[in-house]
Every structure is written in C-alpha cells, then in structure tokens.
Amino acid sequence: MPRRILAIGGHIGDAELTAGSLMAANAVDGGENFTLAMTAGERGNPPHLTVAEYREQKVAEAEAFARMVNGRAFVLPYADGELPNNEDVRYEVANVIREVRPDLIVTHWRSAMHKDHNNTHLIVPDAQFLASVVECDRIRGKRHYASVYYAENWEDDADFTPYIYVDVTRGYDLWCEALHTQWFVMNSKDFAYYDYYTSLARLRGCLNKTQYAAAFNVSDRQKRVKKEML
C-alpha cells in the first residue's frame, strides 16, 4: 500500500541511512517520501571542501536521494552540532508535517552519543502534537496527525529494542543505489556506513525471515496489543 513517509534526521544522511530502505520500498510501491534534516551535517567536511562548501554539497545530496525515492528533501538552517531544543524548532517541524501530511513519521531514538540526534528525538513528538492540535499564527495549514516511529541507528543504540520489523526487500537495490548519492556514506574513513547499514538490513531480514528488513521501535505508550484471549 503506497504511503506518504516523512523521515526526520539530525543531519543529512541520517534519515537516508536509517529509514532509507523503508522509503525505497515505499517508492517501489508507488508511495511518496520526504526527508527533513534538522542540520546539514556540514562539519564532517572532507579536506578538499570548506564547511560552507560541504553544506551546499550535502543539500544537493539530500535532494538527489529524495528524487530517487520519489520525494522531496527539506533542510533546516541550523548549524551542525548546534541544533537548539526550543519551541521555534518545534513549530518549524510542525509546519513541515502539516505541509507534507504524512501517513507516518520516522525519526531518531534517544541518543547518549549525539546532541543533534537526541534533540531531534525530543523535538519531533512535540512537533507531532503541535501539528495535530494547535491553531495559532505560528503554524500554517490544517491540523494533521501521524504516528512516530524510531529508526535503528548505531549512534542511537542506548536501550533500542526492535519492536517492529518491516520487509524492505523490494526496495533494497534502489536504496543501495540511492546511498551512493551520500559522499560520507561511501567515503568516510571514520565508520563504514554503507557496509554497516546494508549488513544490518540483511541481519534484520534473517530475524524477520525475509531477505532484508528494517527494524523500528515505538514509545512505551504505543506498546499495546489488544486481544480477546491469549
């Protein structure tokens, strides 16, 4: 079933890595996908580019990935490593939610390692609330609600327990191709991003009894399974 997916990351590349296989599978199904980067992630610049030049490249990379998965990329203007955790950002995200009107939102699990990731984790559920309830001059458009899911990320692994497994086999090849738009994914000397995340998709696929899968968590209040009898 085609969906409208909004994947929100602290930096360009976060959503592409952690929710990219889900978005690619959705694109194959005919769905639309949107990425929102809270910062560009420009301070991981390679030696041959300045921070400002790398930001321009990163924005172009976000747009290229989004095109490949039938979507659009949004990038907020905050500096890498300096994402504020305040009401202004919450309203900015809420406005994107109302513009995109997604069926579901994917974002970071809480992070003990990265400030931007953890602030994003805190901001998104509040923005979800604003988008679905609040009417004021700081927010545009009609109210809209979408459930929030948390993606698996090696930098956000504190207490992350997979709760939902999604078969992404049909989108795996497209996702792998789209990841080549991200310079750091293919060229980082600090971490083997491409190898890690593509291998993780196979590992989760084994547990899901499919070729490839992506794992997600939800908040504790969402963990309710209703049955008449065990």
Secondary structure as a PSIPRED ss2 file (coil, helix, strand):
# PSIPRED VFORMAT (PSIPRED V4.0)

   1 M C   1.000  0.000  0.000
   2 P C   1.000  0.000  0.000
   3 R C   1.000  0.000  0.000
   4 R E   0.000  0.000  1.000
   5 I E   0.000  0.000  1.000
   6 L E   0.000  0.000  1.000
   7 A E   0.000  0.000  1.000
   8 I E   0.000  0.000  1.000
   9 G E   0.000  0.000  1.000
  10 G C   1.000  0.000  0.000
  11 H C   1.000  0.000  0.000
  12 I C   1.000  0.000  0.000
  13 G C   1.000  0.000  0.000
  14 D H   0.000  1.000  0.000
  15 A H   0.000  1.000  0.000
  16 E H   0.000  1.000  0.000
  17 L H   0.000  1.000  0.000
  18 T H   0.000  1.000  0.000
  19 A C   1.000  0.000  0.000
  20 G H   0.000  1.000  0.000
  21 S H   0.000  1.000  0.000
  22 L H   0.000  1.000  0.000
  23 M H   0.000  1.000  0.000
  24 A H   0.000  1.000  0.000
  25 A H   0.000  1.000  0.000
  26 N H   0.000  1.000  0.000
  27 A H   0.000  1.000  0.000
  28 V H   0.000  1.000  0.000
  29 D C   1.000  0.000  0.000
  30 G C   1.000  0.000  0.000
  31 G C   1.000  0.000  0.000
  32 E E   0.000  0.000  1.000
  33 N E   0.000  0.000  1.000
  34 F E   0.000  0.000  1.000
  35 T E   0.000  0.000  1.000
  36 L E   0.000  0.000  1.000
  37 A E   0.000  0.000  1.000
  38 M E   0.000  0.000  1.000
  39 T E   0.000  0.000  1.000
  40 A C   1.000  0.000  0.000
  41 G C   1.000  0.000  0.000
  42 E H   0.000  1.000  0.000
  43 R H   0.000  1.000  0.000
  44 G H   0.000  1.000  0.000
  45 N C   1.000  0.000  0.000
  46 P C   1.000  0.000  0.000
  47 P C   1.000  0.000  0.000
  48 H C   1.000  0.000  0.000
  49 L C   1.000  0.000  0.000
  50 T C   1.000  0.000  0.000
  51 V H   0.000  1.000  0.000
  52 A H   0.000  1.000  0.000
  53 E H   0.000  1.000  0.000
  54 Y H   0.000  1.000  0.000
  55 R H   0.000  1.000  0.000
  56 E H   0.000  1.000  0.000
  57 Q H   0.000  1.000  0.000
  58 K H   0.000  1.000  0.000
  59 V H   0.000  1.000  0.000
  60 A H   0.000  1.000  0.000
  61 E H   0.000  1.000  0.000
  62 A H   0.000  1.000  0.000
  63 E H   0.000  1.000  0.000
  64 A H   0.000  1.000  0.000
  65 F H   0.000  1.000  0.000
  66 A H   0.000  1.000  0.000
  67 R H   0.000  1.000  0.000
  68 M H   0.000  1.000  0.000
  69 V C   1.000  0.000  0.000
  70 N C   1.000  0.000  0.000
  71 G E   0.000  0.000  1.000
  72 R E   0.000  0.000  1.000
  73 A E   0.000  0.000  1.000
  74 F E   0.000  0.000  1.000
  75 V E   0.000  0.000  1.000
  76 L E   0.000  0.000  1.000
  77 P E   0.000  0.000  1.000
  78 Y E   0.000  0.000  1.000
  79 A C   1.000  0.000  0.000
  80 D C   1.000  0.000  0.000
  81 G C   1.000  0.000  0.000
  82 E C   1.000  0.000  0.000
  83 L C   1.000  0.000  0.000
  84 P C   1.000  0.000  0.000
  85 N C   1.000  0.000  0.000
  86 N C   1.000  0.000  0.000
  87 E H   0.000  1.000  0.000
  88 D H   0.000  1.000  0.000
  89 V H   0.000  1.000  0.000
  90 R H   0.000  1.000  0.000
  91 Y H   0.000  1.000  0.000
  92 E H   0.000  1.000  0.000
  93 V H   0.000  1.000  0.000
  94 A H   0.000  1.000  0.000
  95 N H   0.000  1.000  0.000
  96 V H   0.000  1.000  0.000
  97 I H   0.000  1.000  0.000
  98 R H   0.000  1.000  0.000
  99 E H   0.000  1.000  0.000
 100 V H   0.000  1.000  0.000
 101 R C   1.000  0.000  0.000
 102 P C   1.000  0.000  0.000
 103 D C   1.000  0.000  0.000
 104 L E   0.000  0.000  1.000
 105 I E   0.000  0.000  1.000
 106 V E   0.000  0.000  1.000
 107 T E   0.000  0.000  1.000
 108 H E   0.000  0.000  1.000
 109 W C   1.000  0.000  0.000
 110 R C   1.000  0.000  0.000
 111 S C   1.000  0.000  0.000
 112 A C   1.000  0.000  0.000
 113 M C   1.000  0.000  0.000
 114 H C   1.000  0.000  0.000
 115 K H   0.000  1.000  0.000
 116 D H   0.000  1.000  0.000
 117 H H   0.000  1.000  0.000
 118 N H   0.000  1.000  0.000
 119 N H   0.000  1.000  0.000
 120 T H   0.000  1.000  0.000
 121 H H   0.000  1.000  0.000
 122 L H   0.000  1.000  0.000
 123 I H   0.000  1.000  0.000
 124 V H   0.000  1.000  0.000
 125 P H   0.000  1.000  0.000
 126 D H   0.000  1.000  0.000
 127 A H   0.000  1.000  0.000
 128 Q H   0.000  1.000  0.000
 129 F H   0.000  1.000  0.000
 130 L H   0.000  1.000  0.000
 131 A H   0.000  1.000  0.000
 132 S H   0.000  1.000  0.000
 133 V H   0.000  1.000  0.000
 134 V C   1.000  0.000  0.000
 135 E C   1.000  0.000  0.000
 136 C C   1.000  0.000  0.000
 137 D C   1.000  0.000  0.000
 138 R C   1.000  0.000  0.000
 139 I C   1.000  0.000  0.000
 140 R C   1.000  0.000  0.000
 141 G C   1.000  0.000  0.000
 142 K C   1.000  0.000  0.000
 143 R C   1.000  0.000  0.000
 144 H C   1.000  0.000  0.000
 145 Y C   1.000  0.000  0.000
 146 A C   1.000  0.000  0.000
 147 S E   0.000  0.000  1.000
 148 V E   0.000  0.000  1.000
 149 Y E   0.000  0.000  1.000
 150 Y E   0.000  0.000  1.000
 151 A E   0.000  0.000  1.000
 152 E C   1.000  0.000  0.000
 153 N C   1.000  0.000  0.000
 154 W H   0.000  1.000  0.000
 155 E H   0.000  1.000  0.000
 156 D H   0.000  1.000  0.000
 157 D C   1.000  0.000  0.000
 158 A C   1.000  0.000  0.000
 159 D C   1.000  0.000  0.000
 160 F C   1.000  0.000  0.000
 161 T C   1.000  0.000  0.000
 162 P C   1.000  0.000  0.000
 163 Y C   1.000  0.000  0.000
 164 I E   0.000  0.000  1.000
 165 Y E   0.000  0.000  1.000
 166 V E   0.000  0.000  1.000
 167 D E   0.000  0.000  1.000
 168 V C   1.000  0.000  0.000
 169 T H   0.000  1.000  0.000
 170 R H   0.000  1.000  0.000
 171 G H   0.000  1.000  0.000
 172 Y H   0.000  1.000  0.000
 173 D H   0.000  1.000  0.000
 174 L H   0.000  1.000  0.000
 175 W H   0.000  1.000  0.000
 176 C H   0.000  1.000  0.000
 177 E H   0.000  1.000  0.000
 178 A H   0.000  1.000  0.000
 179 L H   0.000  1.000  0.000
 180 H C   1.000  0.000  0.000
 181 T C   1.000  0.000  0.000
 182 Q C   1.000  0.000  0.000
 183 W H   0.000  1.000  0.000
 184 F H   0.000  1.000  0.000
 185 V H   0.000  1.000  0.000
 186 M H   0.000  1.000  0.000
 187 N H   0.000  1.000  0.000
 188 S C   1.000  0.000  0.000
 189 K C   1.000  0.000  0.000
 190 D C   1.000  0.000  0.000
 191 F C   1.000  0.000  0.000
 192 A C   1.000  0.000  0.000
 193 Y H   0.000  1.000  0.000
 194 Y H   0.000  1.000  0.000
 195 D H   0.000  1.000  0.000
 196 Y H   0.000  1.000  0.000
 197 Y H   0.000  1.000  0.000
 198 T H   0.000  1.000  0.000
 199 S H   0.000  1.000  0.000
 200 L H   0.000  1.000  0.000
 201 A H   0.000  1.000  0.000
 202 R H   0.000  1.000  0.000
 203 L H   0.000  1.000  0.000
 204 R H   0.000  1.000  0.000
 205 G H   0.000  1.000  0.000
 206 C H   0.000  1.000  0.000
 207 L H   0.000  1.000  0.000
 208 N H   0.000  1.000  0.000
 209 K C   1.000  0.000  0.000
 210 T C   1.000  0.000  0.000
 211 Q C   1.000  0.000  0.000
 212 Y C   1.000  0.000  0.000
 213 A E   0.000  0.000  1.000
 214 A E   0.000  0.000  1.000
 215 A E   0.000  0.000  1.000
 216 F E   0.000  0.000  1.000
 217 N E   0.000  0.000  1.000
 218 V C   1.000  0.000  0.000
 219 S C   1.000  0.000  0.000
 220 D H   0.000  1.000  0.000
 221 R H   0.000  1.000  0.000
 222 Q H   0.000  1.000  0.000
 223 K C   1.000  0.000  0.000
 224 R C   1.000  0.000  0.000
 225 V C   1.000  0.000  0.000
 226 K C   1.000  0.000  0.000
 227 K C   1.000  0.000  0.000
 228 E C   1.000  0.000  0.000
 229 M C   1.000  0.000  0.000
 230 L C   1.000  0.000  0.000
